[in-house]
């Protein structure tokens, strides 16, 4: 985002989008992901 904040989104509908201010990003953001090959471009 233009102000330096980060928006997290999930394909899982149980989790709402969350905006994290730039000042708190180091404390709050923890990425847990898995790489999946789909055979076509992912969005």
C-alpha positions in Angstrom: 0.0 0.0 0.0 1.2 3.5 -0.6 1.6 4.4 3.1 3.8 1.3 3.7 1.2 -0.8 5.4 0.6 -4.4 4.3 -2.7 -6.1 3.6 -3.0 -9.8 4.0 -5.5 -11.9 2.2 -6.4 -15.6 2.3 -8.2 -17.8 -0.1 -9.8 -19.4 3.0 -13.1 -17.5 3.7 -12.7 -18.1 7.4 -10.0 -15.4 7.5 -10.9 -11.7 6.9 -8.4 -9.4 5.2 -6.1 -7.6 7.7 -4.2 -4.4 7.3 -1.0 -4.1 9.3 0.6 -0.7 9.8 4.2 -0.3 8.7 5.3 0.3 12.3 3.9 -3.1 13.5 4.7 -5.2 10.5 7.9 -6.7 12.0 6.0 -7.7 15.1 2.8 -9.0 13.6 3.6 -10.5 10.2 4.6 -14.1 10.1 4.4 -15.9 6.8 3.4 -19.5 6.7 2.9 -20.8 3.3 3.4 -23.8 1.0 4.4 -23.7 -2.6 2.0 -25.6 -4.9 2.5 -26.3 -8.6 -0.8 -25.9 -10.4 0.3 -26.1 -14.0 -1.1 -22.6 -14.9 -0.4 -19.1 -13.7 -1.5 -18.4 -10.1 -3.2 -15.2 -9.4 
